Amino acid sequence: MQQTTADLKLGPLLRYVDQTRATVWVETTRPCQVEILGHRTSTWSVHGHHYALILIEDLEPATATPYEVHLDGAQVWPPAETPYGPSVIQTPKADGSFRLTFGSCRRSAPFDEQGFKDFGPDALVALAERMAGGDDERPDALLLLGDQVYADDPSDAVLDKLREAHGGRQGSEVADEIGNFEEYTWLYDDSWLTPAVRWLFSTVPLCMLLDDHDLRDDWNTSLSWRRWVTSQPWWHDRVVGAYASYWVYQHLGNLSPEQLDKDPTYAAMRALEDDDERTSYLDAFAWEADEDAASTRWSYYRDFGARSRGVRLVAVDSRCSRHLEPEERAMVDAHEWEWVRRHTVHATQPIHHLLFASTLPFLLTPGLHHLEGWDEAVSSGAWGPRAARIGERIRQGMDLEHWASFRKSFDELTDLFTDLVRGENAPKSILMLSGDVHCSYLTEADLNTVDHPGTAIRQLTMSPFRNPVGKHIQVANKLLDSRGMTGLLRRLARSAGVRDVAATWRTAYGPWFDNGVMSVRVSGDEWAVEVEHAALEEQRQVLRRTLTYGG
């Protein structure tokens, strides 16, 4: 029987929040009017799926406002029976203090004995459970730094759907991978319908960035990888589905109301008259985004707290906007880098604390940093063409694709930080937030060409939310951080012509390998970091404090 009333399929997701405004994202089962706190909008559709982003205005500053979601006048959220309480929109605190919780890499798996054995407890579920229990230290925002979904390694539940739909795609190397927009929607349902996570996302403002598993492992590692993947018959539908679904499910909510007003794709979704037109438009946008990185921008920024004590999050796309020519590799191409500098060094308002977010860490353990520098040089021909081919295989096989393996961009970011601390209004802290590497650690850094006693520079890396690595990788990480191995790899890099960079750093705490979250607390000039790891206590998923580190 055909459904005659609309229901909530996914969401609500609380996205942008400022002193008086908020946006909330929903997916519904059919076209309808969506209403939250008296503000209404109509859904729009692509690929037969119905979405809305509701702008809520005239909120009271420094207050927590419970909200409900109504579709065509009928209440659909919160559920009639829920252990988590109401969803609320918390506008920024009057004192300007701010707390951001972040991490990356979350696999979807059952919460049973086998699921806990394979993947451990879920840090986001543990965070939600603690908040529902009345914890006063709720985040003011949650930053998801990539691998929100695993298109190349979906859960067993999604695998069953793929095999039922396609008969297993026998003979294809991507038989058990996501292939198009529709299949991407299965990933988001599988990941975001977990009750605790669904409630968490409805009540804490979300910021997101995509990383490789949102599309495929090693995405844009190198030019040779890209030439191979773009020649595959399955690539077109895969990349179009990835970018189109990322825009709908993740990127759209990153934008402020002013940025939404200027976004041509959002305007088209609301102006075009039918699903086919909107789908064609969005798919063409997605294909062009992959063909020409300068045609769109996935980086964004948000300002938190009081203007005079501003906290700016600059979330930088370090995956899609890469320049891959070996002689001039760049993690962030010139078009994107100009935008980064415009919103940091040339920002119109002073930045008191800069949160520089990149899915991939800027500062690695020193040994791994030297290894990646050596491999980039060899892959670019420092030891001849045969060694270059070997270096390329090592690059892909060991995932040597962080900022250290894009030395041009590493130097540009070092220069950017140098310009910031030399400025008239040097920030009190530059905190680099990253995930990806399936461990957590805190690095203390100094720039070599300028004294900056008033500005702390730290690399804060947290992953996974739920996807721990094997013991052999843990041992390799610790070995690469040893003094002897660091010295050996530094000499190896220098033998390939790699010079030292204009910064020094040390791993002050970590690495840890358990699932977890990391939080940054800011109040006035002060900042602090909290590291928490997930654990099971009598089958309850909880967070245990591992480290409190003051600025």
SULDA-V804017 format. One record per backbone hydrogen bond with DSSP energy under -1.0 kcal/mol. NH is the residue of the N-H (numbers start at 1). CO is the residue of the C=O. Records with the same first field share a line. If there is no record, write none. Layout:
# SULDA-V804017
NH=CO  CO
This chain:
# SULDA-V804017
9=27
10=27
13=25
14=201
15=23
18=21
22=56
23=16
24=54
25=13
26=52
27=10
28=50
29=7
34=41
35=70
36=39
39=36
41=34
43=32
44=51
46=49
49=46
51=44
52=26
54=24
56=22
59=20
65=89
67=87
69=77
70=35
71=74
72=33
74=71
76=69
77=69
89=65
91=63
96=93
98=522
100=520
101=141
102=518
103=143
105=146
106=147
107=466
116=112
117=113
118=114
119=115
120=116
123=465
126=122
127=123
128=124
129=125
130=126
131=127
132=128
133=129
134=131
135=130
138=136
140=99
141=99
142=205
143=101
144=207
145=103
151=213
159=155
160=156
161=157
162=158
163=159
164=160
165=161
166=162
167=163
169=166
172=169
175=172
177=174
178=151
184=180
185=181
187=183
188=184
189=185
190=186
191=187
192=188
193=189
198=194
199=195
200=196
201=197
203=200
204=200
206=14
207=142
209=144
214=211
215=212
216=212
219=216
221=218
226=222
227=223
228=224
229=225
230=226
232=229
235=232
238=234
239=235
240=236
241=237
242=238
243=239
244=240
245=241
246=242
247=243
248=244
249=245
250=246
251=246
252=247
254=251
255=252
260=256
261=257
263=260
267=263
268=264
269=265
270=266
271=267
272=268
278=274
279=275
280=276
281=277
282=278
283=279
284=280
285=281
286=282
287=283
288=284
289=285
290=286
291=287
292=288
295=292
296=293
300=315
302=313
304=311
310=307
311=304
312=353
313=302
314=355
315=300
316=357
323=330
328=325
330=323
333=321
337=333
338=334
339=335
340=336
341=337
342=338
343=339
344=341
346=341
347=344
352=310
353=310
354=429
355=312
356=431
357=314
358=433
369=365
370=366
371=367
372=368
373=369
374=370
375=371
376=372
377=373
378=374
379=375
380=376
381=378
382=377
384=381
388=384
389=385
390=386
391=387
392=388
393=389
394=390
395=391
396=392
397=393
398=394
400=395
401=399
403=361
405=402
406=403
410=406
411=407
412=408
413=409
414=410
415=411
416=412
417=413
418=414
419=415
420=416
421=417
422=418
428=352
430=456
431=354
432=458
433=356
434=460
435=359
437=435
440=512
441=461
442=509
443=459
444=506
445=457
446=504
448=502
455=452
456=428
458=430
459=443
460=432
461=441
462=434
465=104  105
466=105
474=470
475=471
476=472
477=473
478=474
479=475
480=476
482=479
486=482
487=483
488=484
489=485
490=486
491=487
492=488
493=489
494=490
495=491
496=493
497=494
498=493
504=446
506=444
508=442
509=442
512=440
516=464
517=532
518=102
519=530
520=100
521=528
522=98
523=526
526=523
528=521
529=549
530=519
531=547
532=517
533=544
534=515
535=542
537=540
540=537
542=535
544=533
546=531
547=531
549=529
551=527
